[in-house]
Amino acid sequence: MTSAQLDKMRLELRRGVLVLAVLASLKQPHYGYSLRKQLQDGGIDIDEGTLYPLVRRLAEQALLNSEWRQGEGRERRYYQLSELGAQLLDQLTEEWQQLNSALGSLLGSALQEIK
């Protein structure tokens, strides 16, 4: 497998996970940079070109509330999970845990067969 193929597969794997990570991170209000920093501190590296369109899309879908606030001398748009977003986060978290458990079993079996 080439490096380009691996990168493409990694991107596919991360795409859905990023939505879950952003929703989980926005239980508290954040503006773009602080959200990106929180995600990075949690081990999820996401570039601005991916994060900002994702956050705007989630806000347009009424999953996030947003408001302009004055902070450190300038206005920033803060985002926070809406009630609808919190409901979706609960459902996606449950789905993630079920998938993760099933995948863990499959991967464990596959590793046993390889050895």
C-alpha positions, 0 to 999 in steps of 0.5 A: 500500500502506498503512502497516498492510499494509506492517507486516503484510508486514514481520512475516511476513518477520521471523517465521522469521528471528527463530528463526534469529537467536535460535538463532545468538545462543545459541551462548553462554549469555545471559539474556533481556535480554543476548540482546535486547541482542546481537540489537539490536547485530546490527541485529535489533530484537525486543521482549520480548513476542516474544523471551521466548515464542520463547525459552521455546518453543525451550526446550520443543522441546529446542532450548535448554538453560536453567538458573538462575544467580546473576548481579549479585545476582539469579537469571536464567534463562540459555539456550544452544543444545542439541545438537539446537538446534545441528544445527537451526541448521546445517540452517536456516543452509544452507537460509537461504543457499540461499533467500537466493541464489535470492532474490538472483537473483530480486530482481536480475532484477526490478530489471533489468526495472524499469530 
